[in-house]
Amino acid sequence: MLRRQDVGHRVVVRRIVGVSQDRPQFTDALGELVDLTETDLTIATDKGTLRVPLREVHRAKRVPAARRPPASEVISVELAANEAWPAPTQARLGGWILRAAGNWTGRANSALAVGDPDRTLEAAIDGVVEWYADHGQRPLINAPMPLAAPVNAALDGRGWSARPLTLVQTALITPLLNALPVRHDRPPVELADAPSDDWFAMVAEHKGTLPPTAVRILTGPAEVVFVHVHDADGTLIGVARGAVTGPDRWLGVSLLQTAPAARRQGLAQHMLRELLQWGVQHGSHRAYLQVEERNTAAVALYGKVGFATHHTYLTREAPV
Protein backbone atom coordinates (compact mmCIF):
# COMPACT_ATOMS: atom_id res chain seq x y z
CA MET A 1 0.00 0.00 0.00
CA LEU A 2 1.09 3.59 -0.55
CA ARG A 3 2.40 5.90 2.15
CA ARG A 4 2.58 9.65 2.68
CA GLN A 5 6.10 9.80 1.25
CA ASP A 6 4.73 8.49 -2.06
CA VAL A 7 2.79 11.74 -2.65
CA GLY A 8 4.22 13.48 -5.71
CA HIS A 9 5.40 10.23 -7.30
CA ARG A 10 4.03 8.16 -10.17
CA VAL A 11 1.89 5.24 -9.02
CA VAL A 12 -0.35 2.51 -10.39
CA VAL A 13 -3.59 1.69 -8.59
CA ARG A 14 -5.62 -1.48 -9.14
CA ARG A 15 -9.22 -0.74 -8.18
CA ILE A 16 -12.11 -3.12 -7.52
CA VAL A 17 -15.01 -1.92 -9.68
CA GLY A 18 -17.47 -4.78 -9.29
CA VAL A 19 -18.09 -8.52 -9.10
CA SER A 20 -18.96 -10.87 -11.95
CA GLN A 21 -19.69 -14.56 -11.42
CA ASP A 22 -18.37 -14.31 -7.86
CA ARG A 23 -15.07 -12.89 -9.10
CA PRO A 24 -13.91 -9.30 -8.50
CA GLN A 25 -13.49 -7.05 -11.51
CA PHE A 26 -10.54 -4.66 -11.63
CA THR A 27 -9.43 -1.56 -13.46
CA ASP A 28 -5.97 0.03 -13.35
CA ALA A 29 -5.13 3.72 -13.14
CA LEU A 30 -1.69 5.22 -13.70
CA GLY A 31 -0.73 8.72 -12.65
CA GLU A 32 0.79 11.02 -10.08
CA LEU A 33 -0.29 10.61 -6.46
CA VAL A 34 -1.41 14.06 -5.34
CA ASP A 35 -3.19 13.25 -2.09
CA LEU A 36 -3.51 10.39 0.38
CA THR A 37 -5.82 10.47 3.39
CA GLU A 38 -7.09 7.88 5.83
CA THR A 39 -10.06 7.20 3.52
CA ASP A 40 -9.07 8.10 -0.06
CA LEU A 41 -6.22 8.52 -2.49
CA THR A 42 -6.16 10.93 -5.42
CA ILE A 43 -4.09 10.55 -8.57
CA ALA A 44 -3.67 12.93 -11.51
CA THR A 45 -3.94 10.86 -14.69
CA ASP A 46 -3.74 11.83 -18.35
CA LYS A 47 -7.55 11.93 -18.38
CA GLY A 48 -7.94 14.01 -15.23
CA THR A 49 -7.86 13.59 -11.47
CA LEU A 50 -9.28 10.41 -9.97
CA ARG A 51 -10.27 10.02 -6.33
CA VAL A 52 -10.42 6.41 -5.14
CA PRO A 53 -11.80 5.26 -1.77
CA LEU A 54 -9.18 3.08 -0.05
CA ARG A 55 -11.79 0.38 0.49
CA GLU A 56 -11.86 -0.10 -3.32
CA VAL A 57 -8.07 -0.37 -3.70
CA HIS A 58 -6.85 -3.91 -4.34
CA ARG A 59 -3.19 -2.97 -4.89
CA ALA A 60 -1.23 0.23 -5.26
CA LYS A 61 2.46 0.83 -5.70
CA ARG A 62 4.99 3.37 -6.89
CA VAL A 63 6.28 2.89 -10.45
CA PRO A 64 9.18 4.46 -12.37
CA ALA A 65 8.47 8.07 -13.24
CA ALA A 66 7.47 9.11 -16.71
CA ARG A 67 9.40 11.93 -18.30
CA ARG A 68 8.90 14.97 -16.12
CA PRO A 69 9.48 18.56 -17.18
CA PRO A 70 12.86 19.81 -15.99
CA ALA A 71 12.70 21.68 -12.71
CA SER A 72 14.15 24.74 -14.43
CA GLU A 73 11.24 24.77 -16.89
CA VAL A 74 8.63 24.44 -14.15
CA ILE A 75 10.27 27.36 -12.36
CA SER A 76 10.36 29.35 -15.62
CA VAL A 77 6.61 28.95 -16.14
CA GLU A 78 5.77 29.66 -12.50
CA LEU A 79 7.89 32.82 -12.35
CA ALA A 80 6.40 34.04 -15.64
CA ALA A 81 2.92 33.40 -14.22
CA ASN A 82 3.84 35.35 -11.10
CA GLU A 83 4.83 38.34 -13.24
CA ALA A 84 1.64 38.00 -15.28
CA TRP A 85 -0.54 38.08 -12.13
CA PRO A 86 1.50 40.46 -9.96
CA ALA A 87 0.52 40.75 -6.32
CA PRO A 88 1.08 44.33 -5.12
CA THR A 89 2.83 43.12 -1.96
CA GLN A 90 5.71 40.67 -2.42
CA ALA A 91 8.69 39.55 -0.38
CA ARG A 92 11.36 36.88 -0.64
CA LEU A 93 12.01 33.89 1.58
CA GLY A 94 15.15 32.65 -0.11
CA GLY A 95 13.88 31.56 -3.52
CA TRP A 96 10.25 31.43 -2.40
CA ILE A 97 8.00 34.39 -3.20
CA LEU A 98 5.55 35.63 -0.55
CA ARG A 99 2.54 37.38 -2.07
CA ALA A 100 -0.42 39.31 -0.68
CA ALA A 101 -3.25 41.10 -2.46
CA GLY A 102 -6.07 41.52 0.01
CA ASN A 103 -7.24 37.92 -0.51
CA TRP A 104 -8.25 38.43 -4.16
CA THR A 105 -7.42 35.08 -5.80
CA GLY A 106 -5.23 32.35 -4.40
CA ARG A 107 -2.50 32.98 -6.96
CA ALA A 108 -1.85 36.49 -5.65
CA ASN A 109 -2.15 35.57 -1.97
CA SER A 110 0.02 32.48 -1.59
CA ALA A 111 3.68 31.76 -1.11
CA LEU A 112 5.13 30.38 -4.34
CA ALA A 113 7.26 27.43 -3.22
CA VAL A 114 9.83 27.19 -6.00
CA GLY A 115 13.57 27.34 -5.56
CA ASP A 116 15.53 27.08 -2.33
CA PRO A 117 14.00 28.88 0.68
CA ASP A 118 17.53 29.13 2.11
CA ARG A 119 16.60 27.36 5.36
CA THR A 120 15.13 24.05 6.42
CA LEU A 121 11.72 23.20 5.01
CA GLU A 122 10.11 23.35 8.45
CA ALA A 123 11.67 26.76 9.09
CA ALA A 124 10.46 27.97 5.69
CA ILE A 125 6.87 26.97 6.48
CA ASP A 126 7.16 28.72 9.83
CA GLY A 127 8.40 31.82 7.99
CA VAL A 128 5.39 31.73 5.66
CA VAL A 129 3.00 31.46 8.60
CA GLU A 130 4.65 34.39 10.37
CA TRP A 131 4.66 36.61 7.25
CA TYR A 132 0.98 36.10 6.53
CA ALA A 133 0.10 36.64 10.19
CA ASP A 134 1.89 39.99 9.97
CA HIS A 135 -0.27 40.84 6.94
CA GLY A 136 -3.52 39.74 8.56
CA GLN A 137 -4.13 36.87 6.14
CA ARG A 138 -4.52 33.12 6.36
CA PRO A 139 -1.28 31.44 5.23
CA LEU A 140 -1.44 29.84 1.78
CA ILE A 141 1.30 28.02 -0.12
CA ASN A 142 1.26 27.35 -3.86
CA ALA A 143 3.08 24.03 -4.27
CA PRO A 144 3.83 22.97 -7.89
CA MET A 145 3.93 19.22 -8.42
CA PRO A 146 6.06 17.18 -8.62
CA LEU A 147 8.69 19.85 -7.94
CA ALA A 148 7.29 20.69 -4.50
CA ALA A 149 6.36 17.15 -3.44
CA PRO A 150 8.45 17.47 -0.24
CA VAL A 151 6.59 20.69 0.59
CA ASN A 152 3.23 19.02 0.14
CA ALA A 153 4.30 16.09 2.31
CA ALA A 154 5.44 18.45 5.07
CA LEU A 155 2.16 20.39 4.88
CA ASP A 156 0.22 17.14 5.11
CA GLY A 157 2.02 16.46 8.35
CA ARG A 158 0.93 19.86 9.66
CA GLY A 159 -2.71 19.31 8.72
CA TRP A 160 -2.88 21.86 5.90
CA SER A 161 -5.86 21.38 3.58
CA ALA A 162 -5.75 21.61 -0.22
CA ARG A 163 -7.85 23.52 -2.69
CA PRO A 164 -8.86 21.78 -5.96
CA LEU A 165 -5.98 20.66 -8.16
CA THR A 166 -4.91 23.18 -10.82
CA LEU A 167 -3.46 22.11 -14.15
CA VAL A 168 -0.73 24.26 -15.67
CA GLN A 169 -1.03 23.59 -19.39
CA THR A 170 1.41 24.66 -22.10
CA ALA A 171 1.79 24.51 -25.85
CA LEU A 172 3.89 25.85 -28.69
CA ILE A 173 1.99 28.70 -30.28
CA THR A 174 2.56 27.84 -33.96
CA PRO A 175 0.83 24.42 -33.79
CA LEU A 176 -2.02 26.03 -31.85
CA LEU A 177 -2.51 28.62 -34.58
CA ASN A 178 -2.47 25.88 -37.22
CA ALA A 179 -5.17 23.99 -35.31
CA LEU A 180 -7.48 26.96 -34.73
CA PRO A 181 -9.75 27.90 -37.65
CA VAL A 182 -10.03 31.44 -38.98
CA ARG A 183 -13.65 32.46 -38.30
CA HIS A 184 -14.81 35.23 -40.60
CA ASP A 185 -18.38 34.46 -39.54
CA ARG A 186 -17.72 35.56 -35.97
CA PRO A 187 -17.71 39.18 -34.73
CA PRO A 188 -14.30 40.86 -34.90
CA VAL A 189 -11.93 40.54 -31.94
CA GLU A 190 -10.83 43.84 -30.46
CA LEU A 191 -7.45 44.00 -28.70
CA ALA A 192 -7.04 46.86 -26.24
CA ASP A 193 -4.28 48.09 -23.97
CA ALA A 194 -6.84 48.68 -21.22
CA PRO A 195 -10.07 46.92 -20.26
CA SER A 196 -13.43 48.62 -20.67
CA ASP A 197 -15.96 48.96 -17.88
CA ASP A 198 -18.02 46.23 -19.56
CA TRP A 199 -14.91 43.98 -19.61
CA PHE A 200 -14.50 44.41 -15.86
CA ALA A 201 -18.22 43.75 -15.33
CA MET A 202 -18.12 40.50 -17.31
CA VAL A 203 -15.05 39.26 -15.43
CA ALA A 204 -16.71 40.18 -12.14
CA GLU A 205 -19.59 37.82 -13.01
CA HIS A 206 -17.04 35.00 -12.85
CA LYS A 207 -14.51 36.27 -10.31
CA GLY A 208 -16.79 38.22 -7.98
CA THR A 209 -16.49 41.89 -7.11
CA LEU A 210 -13.21 43.34 -8.32
CA PRO A 211 -11.54 45.44 -5.61
CA PRO A 212 -8.92 48.08 -6.51
CA THR A 213 -6.25 45.45 -5.85
CA ALA A 214 -7.74 43.28 -8.60
CA VAL A 215 -7.48 46.12 -11.09
CA ARG A 216 -3.82 46.59 -10.15
CA ILE A 217 -3.14 42.90 -10.73
CA LEU A 218 -5.00 42.71 -14.04
CA THR A 219 -3.37 45.81 -15.50
CA GLY A 220 0.03 45.38 -13.83
CA PRO A 221 2.23 43.61 -16.42
CA ALA A 222 4.19 45.78 -18.86
CA GLU A 223 2.97 43.77 -21.85
CA VAL A 224 -0.69 42.95 -21.37
CA VAL A 225 -3.70 42.91 -23.70
CA PHE A 226 -7.45 42.77 -23.14
CA VAL A 227 -9.71 40.98 -25.61
CA HIS A 228 -13.21 42.29 -26.29
CA VAL A 229 -15.85 40.87 -28.64
CA HIS A 230 -19.18 42.65 -29.19
CA ASP A 231 -22.24 41.37 -31.00
CA ALA A 232 -24.09 43.31 -33.68
CA ASP A 233 -26.00 45.25 -31.01
CA GLY A 234 -22.80 46.33 -29.28
CA THR A 235 -23.22 43.99 -26.32
CA LEU A 236 -20.01 42.51 -24.96
CA ILE A 237 -20.16 38.73 -25.47
CA GLY A 238 -16.54 37.64 -25.00
CA VAL A 239 -13.45 38.62 -23.04
CA ALA A 240 -9.94 37.34 -22.42
CA ARG A 241 -6.60 38.57 -21.17
CA GLY A 242 -3.03 37.90 -22.26
CA ALA A 243 0.36 38.86 -20.86
CA VAL A 244 3.88 38.19 -22.09
CA THR A 245 6.34 37.92 -19.21
CA GLY A 246 9.60 36.38 -18.10
CA PRO A 247 12.95 36.04 -19.85
CA ASP A 248 11.52 33.11 -21.84
CA ARG A 249 8.67 35.32 -23.14
CA TRP A 250 5.81 33.08 -22.07
CA LEU A 251 2.31 34.13 -23.16
CA GLY A 252 -0.10 33.69 -20.27
CA VAL A 253 -3.74 33.19 -21.25
CA SER A 254 -6.36 33.99 -18.62
CA LEU A 255 -9.99 34.97 -18.08
CA LEU A 256 -11.17 33.52 -21.40
CA GLN A 257 -14.95 33.57 -21.14
CA THR A 258 -18.06 34.07 -23.25
CA ALA A 259 -21.56 35.26 -22.42
CA PRO A 260 -24.04 32.39 -21.90
CA ALA A 261 -25.99 33.28 -25.06
CA ALA A 262 -22.82 33.14 -27.16
CA ARG A 263 -21.49 29.77 -26.06
CA ARG A 264 -20.96 26.74 -28.32
CA GLN A 265 -20.44 29.00 -31.33
CA GLY A 266 -16.65 28.81 -31.57
CA LEU A 267 -16.19 32.20 -29.95
CA ALA A 268 -13.65 31.03 -27.36
CA GLN A 269 -11.39 29.55 -30.05
CA HIS A 270 -11.88 32.69 -32.13
CA MET A 271 -10.64 34.89 -29.28
CA LEU A 272 -7.83 32.49 -28.42
CA ARG A 273 -6.49 32.61 -31.97
CA GLU A 274 -6.28 36.40 -31.97
CA LEU A 275 -4.66 36.36 -28.55
CA LEU A 276 -2.01 33.89 -29.71
CA GLN A 277 -1.25 36.05 -32.75
CA TRP A 278 -0.78 39.01 -30.43
CA GLY A 279 1.64 36.92 -28.40
CA VAL A 280 3.70 36.06 -31.49
CA GLN A 281 3.86 39.76 -32.37
CA HIS A 282 5.31 40.36 -28.90
CA GLY A 283 8.03 37.75 -29.23
CA SER A 284 6.33 34.77 -27.62
CA HIS A 285 6.60 31.22 -28.94
CA ARG A 286 5.03 29.31 -26.06
CA ALA A 287 1.77 29.79 -24.18
CA TYR A 288 0.51 28.59 -20.82
CA LEU A 289 -2.72 28.74 -18.89
CA GLN A 290 -3.94 27.62 -15.49
CA VAL A 291 -7.23 25.77 -15.15
CA GLU A 292 -8.80 23.82 -12.31
CA GLU A 293 -8.92 20.13 -13.12
CA ARG A 294 -12.60 19.99 -12.12
CA ASN A 295 -13.49 22.55 -14.85
CA THR A 296 -14.00 19.76 -17.34
CA ALA A 297 -15.47 21.95 -20.09
CA ALA A 298 -12.45 24.25 -20.16
CA VAL A 299 -9.99 21.35 -19.91
CA ALA A 300 -11.71 19.71 -22.89
CA LEU A 301 -11.57 22.92 -24.92
CA TYR A 302 -7.88 23.50 -24.29
CA GLY A 303 -7.03 19.86 -24.95
CA LYS A 304 -8.92 19.96 -28.23
CA VAL A 305 -6.80 22.82 -29.58
CA GLY A 306 -3.46 21.40 -28.39
CA PHE A 307 -2.72 22.38 -24.80
CA ALA A 308 -1.32 19.63 -22.56
CA THR A 309 -0.66 19.52 -18.83
CA HIS A 310 2.93 20.55 -18.12
CA HIS A 311 2.67 20.25 -14.34
CA THR A 312 0.09 20.76 -11.61
CA TYR A 313 -0.11 22.69 -8.39
CA LEU A 314 -1.99 22.57 -5.13
CA THR A 315 -2.86 25.66 -3.14
CA ARG A 316 -2.48 24.62 0.48
CA GLU A 317 -4.29 26.32 3.37
CA ALA A 318 -3.08 26.45 6.96
CA PRO A 319 -5.46 25.08 9.61
CA VAL A 320 -7.76 27.71 11.08
Secondary structure, DSSP 8 states (H G I E B T S, - for coil): ---GGGTTSEEEEEEEEEEETTEEEEEEEEEEEEEE-SSEEEEEETTEEEEEEGGGEEEEEE--------HHHHHHHHHHHHHHS--SEEEEETTEEEEESTT-SSGGGSEE--S--SS-HHHHHHHHHHHHHHTTS--EEEEEETTTHHHHHHHHHTT-EE---EEEEEEEHHHHHHHS---TTS--EEEESS--HHHHHHHHHHH----HHHHHHHH-SSSEEEEEEE-TTS-EEEEEEEEEETTTTEEEEEEEEE-GGGTTSSHHHHHHHHHHHHHHHTT--EEEEEEETT-HHHHHHHHHHT-EEEEEEEEEE---
